[in-house]
Amino acid sequence: MQFKLFGRDPAAILYGLQSLLAVVVAFGVITGDAADYTMTIANGAMALIVALTTRPFVVAAFTGAAQTILTGIVAFGIDGLTFTTEQQGVIIAALSALLGLMLRPNQTPKETAVTSA
């Protein structure tokens, strides 16, 4: 079963947001940079939602979403939430390790032609 948000595919929602942002940039309501930052965080948020609702849980999808969101936060330069490249790397590495440790006891390898030979 495919994940739906407001009855729509997540990609369709992102396409709609992108179109809306193009209109508001064209009319000078926001800058192109603001639209870029908004899309970065929206993509990360949508990826996070999809990662959290996917079963079995995929660590790489979750960490990818977190990395995208962190990139957006850094681009915005939000006070108190600015991270260096090194800090972002450490946060993502720690998140991957933590999730891997939490999920490992609950996962078993899949039987394949190679493992059964």
C-alpha positions in Angstrom: 0.0 0.0 0.0 1.4 3.4 -1.0 1.6 6.2 1.5 -0.8 9.1 0.9 -0.9 12.5 2.6 -4.2 14.4 2.3 -5.2 11.7 -0.2 -2.3 12.5 -2.5 1.1 11.0 -3.3 3.9 12.9 -1.5 5.5 13.8 -4.8 2.3 15.4 -6.0 2.2 17.6 -2.9 5.8 18.7 -3.5 5.0 19.5 -7.2 2.1 21.6 -6.1 4.3 23.4 -3.5 6.9 24.0 -6.1 4.4 25.5 -8.5 3.0 27.7 -5.8 6.4 28.9 -4.9 7.2 29.7 -8.6 4.1 31.9 -8.7 4.9 33.8 -5.5 8.5 34.3 -6.6 7.3 35.6 -10.0 5.1 38.2 -8.3 7.9 39.2 -5.9 6.3 38.0 -2.7 9.4 36.0 -1.8 12.9 35.7 -3.2 14.2 32.7 -5.2 16.5 31.9 -2.3 13.6 31.7 0.1 11.8 29.4 -2.3 14.9 27.2 -2.6 15.2 26.9 1.2 11.5 26.2 1.5 11.6 23.4 -1.0 14.7 21.9 0.6 13.0 21.7 4.0 9.7 20.6 2.4 11.6 17.8 0.6 13.3 16.7 3.8 10.0 16.8 5.8 8.2 14.8 3.2 11.1 12.3 3.0 10.9 12.0 6.8 7.2 11.3 6.8 7.6 8.7 4.1 10.6 7.1 5.9 8.6 6.9 9.2 5.6 5.3 7.5 7.6 2.8 5.5 7.7 -0.8 6.8 10.1 -2.3 7.3 11.8 0.8 8.6 14.7 2.0 6.4 17.5 3.7 8.3 19.0 5.2 5.2 15.7 6.9 4.3 15.4 8.4 7.7 19.0 9.7 7.9 18.6 11.1 4.3 15.6 13.0 5.4 17.4 14.3 8.5 20.4 15.4 6.3 18.1 17.3 3.9 16.3 19.1 6.8 19.7 20.0 8.4 20.9 21.4 5.1 17.8 23.6 4.9 18.2 24.8 8.5 21.8 25.7 7.8 20.8 27.5 4.6 18.2 29.6 6.5 20.7 30.5 9.2 18.1 30.2 12.0 19.5 31.6 15.2 20.6 28.8 17.6 20.3 26.2 14.9 23.4 26.9 12.8 25.7 23.9 12.2 29.0 23.6 10.6 29.6 21.0 7.9 31.5 18.9 10.5 28.7 19.2 13.0 26.1 18.1 10.4 28.3 15.1 9.6 28.6 14.1 13.2 24.8 14.5 13.8 24.1 12.3 10.8 26.7 9.7 11.7 25.4 9.5 15.3 21.8 9.2 14.1 22.8 6.4 11.7 24.6 4.5 14.5 21.8 5.0 17.0 19.1 3.9 14.7 21.2 0.9 13.5 21.7 -0.2 17.1 18.0 0.2 17.9 16.8 -1.6 14.8 19.5 -4.4 14.5 17.9 -6.7 17.2 14.6 -6.6 15.3 15.9 -7.4 11.9 16.9 -10.7 10.3 18.8 -11.3 7.1 16.8 -12.2 4.0 17.4 -15.6 2.5 18.9 -15.2 -0.9 20.4 -17.6 -3.5 23.9 -16.7 -2.2 23.2 -17.4 1.4 21.3 -20.6 0.8 24.1 -22.1 -1.4 
